[in-house]
Amino acid sequence: EGCFEYAIDRTREGHINLGGGANMVTALAPFCSELQFVTRIGQKEAARIQPLFESLPGHVTPYIVIDSQDVTPTKIRYTIDGEVAITINQNPGSPTENTENLFVDYLRQALGIKSEVVISDYGRKSLTPRILLTLHEFAQSDQFILVDPRPQIESWQKYDLPGAILKPNKDEAIALLQFAYGAEREDVQDLAEGLKSSRQQDVHDAAVVASQAIHTILPNIRGVLLTLDKHGAVFRSGADGIPAYFPTLPVTVKNPSGAGDIVSASLALLTPKFGVDTAILTALELASVSTTTPDTSTL
């Protein structure tokens, strides 16, 4: 509770800018008996959010890898018709060998708890092939693993973790299909056009096909949850599974930042106890509500 309240207060006061990883931790901390997280941050970022790490409650164990380079993507925020859009104009580099070694060591310690695991790269290129292989060593069929992929990662096959749920958005799904089948294939181009359509039925139809294609590429994962922004999400368990559509709440979006973190945290908390269908529906509702405020406070 202390961590959660501190993070919200500090964000509202404008003292620190919570990134996705910090949002995830503060969302999960109040509900977990034990929480361990591994994160890679830059030196400037470390100085800015150090107070947050110092305020973490005792059951939260942080493993902080401080990289000499700035690993936070540079973002330009601008407003269109009252809605906030984000453009990333600079991407960070991959971790150095020493940083990667430390990350792997920390990861082995954190994964020793063998509980629910949330994996997200946030576009920082931290999930190298070696780190993903380390995750394979710990993956278990009876363990809940949620993978939030990023299209910058070329080793998509390493996401094929037994029992994992892959949570790509539309852009990430398109990137995966283009990497696996080639961007020039007509059917891949048709799927990309459908996912980017403004018509809900087109988006839904393309998501159904795309989720099946992703299962074909990654046959060992438990399921694919393809999030579709205001069009909801499609979940499919297995290439031959029946796709299920989940709507979002009709809300006026003021800032979509952090909505994906809300979905990931909610799925990790709710799926083991209530099942995947209830968890997805609740996660999308919470994410919808989180977009109705201009700040990015964790819900």
Disulfide bonds with the S-S distance in Angstrom:
none
